[in-house]
Amino acid sequence: MSSIQNEKHARQVVLTEVPKEKAKETLLGAGDVEVDFAKGVPEFEKATLDSFRAEYSVIGGNLIVHFFPPKRAEEHIRNSQTQASKLWLEYWLKRFPSKLDSVARGYFDAEYPRLQAKYTEEVASWWFRAQGYDNLIDSKKFVQGFLERLDAALRERS
């Protein structure tokens, strides 16, 4: 059983899908992310790796990461009619969260409830939160290390 909360089909906000002028209103409706808008709308760094695409930011003391399938898999994941689509869906809904769970627990040296992940079916993305990581000296380097380790784990044969 996973130690990261994994509620399939949970509805979450994906900020890059929201027009900038509606970001504040949308985040306020999300309920589980505290944002200080006096500092402006959160900016997300983007990363493209072999196994996924991601965007991340530190918001309200928490590290937030949105994971998206690789570009080559997007259409397959949205259309589950072909054998290739079924394989990509299995990867994205089973292998990815399993590796995310084990890599995150090891990298952050934490468990649920400090680490949480939810699937957002509407945009076929995973939302991940690591609570209490706003005190990092170089959060960008820390997150990039996490993303690279996750990518390496996903590329391993197992």
C-alpha positions in Angstrom: 0.0 0.0 0.0 1.3 3.4 -0.9 2.3 5.9 1.8 1.4 8.9 -0.5 -2.3 9.6 -0.7 -3.3 8.5 -4.1 -7.0 9.4 -4.8 -7.7 8.5 -8.4 -10.0 11.0 -10.2 -9.5 13.8 -7.7 -10.2 17.2 -9.1 -7.3 19.6 -8.7 -6.2 22.8 -10.3 -3.5 22.8 -12.9 -2.3 26.4 -13.1 -0.9 26.3 -16.6 -4.3 25.4 -17.9 -5.9 28.5 -16.2 -5.8 31.9 -17.8 -3.5 34.2 -15.7 -6.4 36.6 -15.0 -8.4 33.7 -13.5 -5.6 32.1 -11.5 -6.3 33.9 -8.2 -10.0 33.0 -8.3 -9.3 29.4 -9.3 -6.7 28.9 -6.5 -9.0 30.3 -3.9 -11.5 27.7 -4.9 -9.0 24.9 -4.6 -9.2 24.9 -0.8 -6.1 22.9 0.0 -3.3 25.3 -1.2 -2.6 28.5 0.7 -1.3 31.2 -1.5 -0.1 34.7 -0.5 -1.3 36.8 -3.4 0.4 39.9 -2.0 3.5 38.2 -3.5 1.8 37.8 -6.8 0.5 34.8 -8.8 2.9 31.9 -8.3 5.3 31.2 -11.1 6.0 27.6 -12.1 9.4 26.4 -13.4 9.0 23.9 -16.3 11.0 20.7 -16.8 10.9 18.1 -19.6 12.4 14.7 -19.0 12.2 11.5 -21.0 9.5 9.9 -18.8 7.3 13.0 -18.1 6.9 16.7 -18.2 6.6 18.8 -15.0 6.1 22.2 -13.6 6.9 23.1 -10.0 6.9 25.9 -7.5 7.0 26.5 -3.7 3.6 27.8 -2.6 2.7 28.5 1.0 5.7 26.6 2.3 4.9 23.5 0.2 6.6 22.2 -2.9 4.0 21.7 -5.6 4.7 19.7 -8.7 2.3 19.0 -11.6 3.4 16.0 -13.7 2.2 15.5 -17.3 2.8 12.6 -19.6 5.5 12.9 -22.2 4.2 14.7 -25.4 4.4 11.4 -27.4 2.0 9.8 -24.9 -0.7 12.5 -24.5 -3.0 11.4 -27.3 -2.6 7.8 -26.4 -3.6 8.5 -22.8 -6.7 10.5 -23.8 -7.8 7.8 -26.3 -7.7 4.3 -24.8 -8.8 2.4 -27.9 -5.5 1.0 -29.2 -3.0 -1.4 -27.7 -0.4 1.4 -27.5 -3.0 3.6 -25.7 -3.6 0.8 -23.2 0.1 0.4 -22.5 0.5 4.2 -22.0 -2.5 4.3 -19.7 -1.1 1.4 -17.6 2.2 3.3 -17.4 0.6 6.6 -16.4 -2.0 5.2 -14.0 0.0 2.4 -12.4 3.8 2.5 -13.0 4.2 6.3 -12.7 2.4 6.7 -9.3 4.2 3.6 -7.9 7.6 5.0 -8.8 6.5 8.5 -7.7 5.6 7.0 -4.3 8.8 5.1 -3.7 11.2 7.8 -5.1 9.5 10.6 -3.2 9.6 8.7 0.1 13.3 8.1 -0.3 14.2 11.5 -1.7 12.2 13.6 0.8 12.7 11.1 3.7 9.0 11.6 4.5 5.6 9.8 4.3 2.0 10.7 4.1 0.6 13.2 5.2 3.7 15.2 4.5 3.7 13.8 0.9 0.5 13.7 -1.1 -0.3 12.9 -4.7 -3.6 13.0 -6.6 -4.6 12.2 -10.2 -6.5 14.8 -12.2 -8.4 12.9 -14.9 -9.5 16.0 -16.9 -5.9 16.8 -17.9 -4.3 13.4 -17.3 -1.9 14.9 -14.8 -0.5 14.0 -11.3 -0.5 16.7 -8.6 2.2 16.2 -5.9 2.7 18.2 -2.7 5.6 17.9 -0.3 4.7 19.9 2.8 7.2 22.2 4.5 10.0 22.6 2.0 10.1 26.4 1.8 13.4 26.6 3.8 15.6 25.0 1.1 18.7 27.0 0.1 18.4 26.1 -3.5 14.8 24.7 -4.1 15.3 24.6 -7.9 18.3 22.3 -7.6 16.6 20.2 -5.0 13.5 19.7 -7.2 15.6 19.0 -10.3 17.4 16.3 -8.4 14.0 14.8 -7.4 12.8 14.9 -11.0 15.9 13.4 -12.4 15.8 10.5 -9.8 12.2 9.9 -10.7 12.9 9.9 -14.4 15.8 7.4 -13.9 13.6 5.1 -11.8 10.9 5.2 -14.5 13.4 4.3 -17.2 14.7 1.3 -15.3 13.4 -2.1 -16.3 11.5 -3.7 -13.5 
